[in-house]
Amino acid sequence: MKKLLILMTGLLLLCGCSTVIPDNVKADENTTDTYNLSFSSEELDGSYEINGSTYISLGNENVTIAKGGTYILEGTMENAGIIVAVDDSEDVQLVLNSVTIHSGDFAGIYIVSGDEILITLAEGSVNTISDSGTYTQIDSNNVDALIYSKSDLAISGTGTLNLESSYNHGIVSKDDLIIAGGTYNISVAGQGLSGKDCLMIYDGSFNISCGKDALKSDNSEDEDRGYITIIDGDFMISSGADGIYAYRCISIEGGTFDITTVKSANADSYKAIKSDNLITISGGEITIDSADDSIHSDNEILISGGTISIESDDDGIHADGKVQIDGGNITISAHEGIEATYVLINNGIINISASDDGINAAQKVKTYTATIEINGGYVTIVMGQGDTDGLDSNGYIYINGGTVDVSGMNTFDAEIAQEFNGGTVIVNGVEVDELPEDMMSGGFGGFPGFNGEKSGENNNGTPPGFNGEKPSEGSDGFAQPGFNGGKEGGFEQLPPDFPDDEERHGHFPGGH
């Protein structure tokens, strides 16, 4: 099968750099070759050869395909299904040309074996697959989806596929699931689309209402598997669990997304976009209304483009390790706007309305020191009433460029130190030339020496109250800096474990 290579920008970002992440993920072993993915020309254009194909008119008995080739399916099937069981070296193309399959107590299409299986939605066709209950198994596999495949499965074409189940999943592949076009209306009790090794979507229209994860890839055993990449498409998702979940990586390059998650008895996580390791967003229009965090990673998040609108009952954007924003237009209304150990903003337009902290750097991992660093962009933060902070860091705050416009009672709160090196800072509508020091919580017993004097006014050239000594290591195991030899008007030396300039902007995808 002739291949047409498609550039997977998001995954190249993931693989082409040395990302500092927890020891359980060996990112240094990832290369661009690891994710050398491709779409076939047949997958992209939905074409099929009529000459040499086999026509099958469906009835009320199972149809078993035991030989490779192209099969054009038409008609209606009741209490029966399609079974594909061919040699592992053979390819099969199933063309759905306005078929209706009510499979009863088993999958409508069950792919037992084969090399590459392609389902093509014929132009102008409307195809429907439904069931009526839990499945009666016919072999050792736990078949639990309307379309279930043990082999790599690709779906393409311009037709429509309707999937309806009150008991099971929509489409499940235990290998790769690749979708390159078509219209999908999925209403199921379980998962919408699941590719254990990967879920790749090039284009298509998706209306998914499901009780569990809408889009999923959960292979946690193989280091080059368990990822989702989306190039384009229109997605309307309503989920009783996570909207989009991948263990390894989620890469979104484009598309239009409307994701709603609600709490249900089906799950204990209701995040809109979630990964255990890495999320990259470089484009698209994403609208989220989530009962849990809207964009969540147990490790790191990179946003370099796109338009993102978030309403969240918890955090808007949350990473245990690092959140890096290099571009995009982001609007957040949430309990907390952005939270991570290290929040790095290099560019973009960010508007945050938070009932708690706007941006919070909390020490969640030892990979980084808790830090908020803003080098560019335009950040607007409005906090709610009470014990809330605009920018709140367990460690450091660095404002090096861009514009930061904060409204609220406590605008800046750094437990160790904060610097204003460049850019524009507006506090409650007034531009200031230094960060408010009276709002600092005082990681060293209330910041001795910060009694009204400006940073750099001490005659020994060190920041006020530090006096060159090195405080002892904190009880949490993170060393606190001594800052012996600071420059006039600011801190020259970076805190322990805080990456230098090259590391900060070179080790994460898209860094500058």
Secondary structure as UniProt FT lines:
FT   STRAND          3..5
FT   HELIX           9..15
FT   TURN            23..24
FT   HELIX           27..29
FT   HELIX           32..35
FT   STRAND          38..40
FT   HELIX           41..45
FT   TURN            51..52
FT   STRAND          54..58
FT   STRAND          63..65
FT   STRAND          69..78
FT   STRAND          82..85
FT   TURN            88..89
FT   STRAND          92..102
FT   STRAND          109..113
FT   STRAND          116..121
FT   TURN            123..124
FT   STRAND          126..130
FT   STRAND          145..149
FT   STRAND          152..157
FT   STRAND          160..165
FT   STRAND          169..173
FT   STRAND          176..188
FT   STRAND          193..195
FT   STRAND          198..210
FT   STRAND          215..217
FT   TURN            223..224
FT   STRAND          227..230
FT   STRAND          234..239
FT   STRAND          244..246
FT   STRAND          249..252
FT   STRAND          256..261
FT   TURN            265..266
FT   STRAND          273..275
FT   STRAND          278..281
FT   STRAND          285..290
FT   STRAND          295..297
FT   STRAND          300..303
FT   STRAND          307..312
FT   STRAND          315..319
FT   STRAND          322..325
FT   STRAND          329..334
FT   STRAND          336..340
FT   STRAND          342..345
FT   STRAND          349..354
FT   STRAND          359..361
FT   STRAND          371..374
FT   STRAND          378..383
FT   STRAND          389..393
FT   STRAND          396..399
FT   STRAND          403..407
FT   STRAND          410..414
FT   STRAND          417..420
FT   STRAND          424..427
FT   TURN            428..429
FT   STRAND          430..432
FT   TURN            438..439
FT   TURN            443..445
FT   TURN            448..449
FT   TURN            455..456
FT   TURN            459..460
FT   TURN            464..468
FT   TURN            475..476
FT   TURN            484..485
FT   TURN            488..489
FT   TURN            496..497
FT   HELIX           501..506
FT   TURN            509..510
//
